[in-house]
Amino acid sequence: MPDISSYTLIIAACLLVILSYLFNLLSRKTGIPSVLMLLILGIAVREILAGAGKTFTVPSRMVELFGILGLIMIILEAGLDLNISKNKLKLVRNAFFSATAILVLSSAALSAFLYFYLREDFINCLIYAIPLSVVSSAIVIPSISHLNETKKEFLVYETSFSDIVGILLFNYMIAGNLLHGMNIAWFFGSIVLSLVISILLSLLILFLLTQINTKVRFFLVFAILIFLYAGGKELHLPALFIILLFGVIVSNWQLPFFQRLHGKIPADKVTDLTHLLHSLTAESSFLIRTFFFFIFGLTINIRLIADLEVVLAGSVIVLILLGIRYIYLRFFCGRISFRNCFTCPGVNHYPSVLQHTFKKSAFPLQ
């Protein structure tokens, strides 16, 4: 790693934040996701350093840490942006079925391709395929600010459901003994358990925050949510439920369903908290997202594209994902433009799983 002074690192970090802001402005004009621009920037910096004979190793734990923090902030921000009403129930239902159907169909198609390509056990191929089939909230949510409200809400719900269903399905698959009664019971029981725990914890956090008079509250919320998310992951529960439902409950506290609790948790205090969280999550998620995707770009070896096997296999995977999404949206959701398909499934927050997958497979990605 090159010898860089502390002030040089500070200057570089500040320039990165400024560039990220400019990328956001450019994204609104071009429709190209700003996170993709950050990835390309990271790849370019890696190649420039390599060309200058400098070695730069990014610890994998650093990438994973920024990814987890960024995902939590993105999901929290998405939950705060979702306003629930009776006329949106159809939208939520369609988003759920879209996320589930595309995940299942994409996983089946990819696992079939990997089975014939890698000649491995079909169950292993299915485990490899699930993370690739998840619609990435980390990519989609930061990239849809230019869309109208209906499309934006649909994609927020779809990516959140895809995350949750994908995590549940993945954890079920790696548990083994797929047809064992206890495993099936735990799979469906974990869904109900996570939903109940998420609602109770969200209400408890909300109650505590409205009782605190100090101005330093946001990072307390953040610390609690990170703790609950990490705990849920350790217990193999869909911890994103907690983050998403907390945001949804806070932003929809005026609903009749919560009116009986207004005596304990005043609506005016929740409104103030909502404004505070809106402002701070937007700023924090922007900052974390900036560093995560740039650092992630630094870890990508672009020279692997020169390998024909990687190009062919990757191209087939991308075409399968786009094809499944287009077919579903075209025939089940009415007329759409082909551009809609590019808000598409991709690699989500399973970096360690994917690394393990590619190490065992025929793809020479290491």
C-alpha angles and dihedrals in degrees: 000000000000119000104253126174121236092246091053089053091050091050091048092049092050092048089050092054091048091049090048090054090050089048089055090054091046091048091059090054099043105026090232109135112252090222089061089054090051090051091051090048090053091049091049092051090049091052093046091052091046090050090052090052094251122139118215121182120188114203109240090223090060091055091046092048094051089045093054094046091046093049092051092050093046093050092045091050090048092050091051090053094054116096113189124213137150093261090058097055090091090052091052092047093049091048091052094049091044093051094045097044095046091046093051096043094045092047091050094048095045093046089052090051093047091047093057093038101044099028090220131138110295093232090056090049090051090051089051091048100051098070090047091053097053114107101239112236088187089063103031104045097054089047103054103069091110094057126093119264096259095053091041093053092045092053093045091053092042095051092045092051091045090053092049098043091043093053092047093048093045093050090048092051096049091048091074127213089076096185095044111123095228093052092050091048091049092049094056093033091055089057093055092040093051092049093051094043091047093053094046094046092046091053091046093051091047092051093050093048094051090052094053114090098185118107092229100083110116098072089045087058090046093050092049093048092048090049092051092045093051091045091050091050091051089053091047092243124141093260092180086077089071094050096043097044092047090056093044094048093048093049094045101042090124092068117114089242090070099038094099088061095051090093091062097033110032115221094225092058091048089051091053090048091050092055090048093049093046092055098042098041091052091052095041096046090050091053096044092044091052095056095039098055093041092051090044088055089053089060095053117099103211091188089076088075087072088069107093093208091057092048094050096044093044092047092052091050092050092047091050092051094047092044094051091048093048094048093049096045093042099050102029104032101039129244116351137167119250087242089070089068092065091072079079146155117280147150108314131180099320100098096144092047092050093048089052090047095053093043089059096040133075092257107108094215099139 
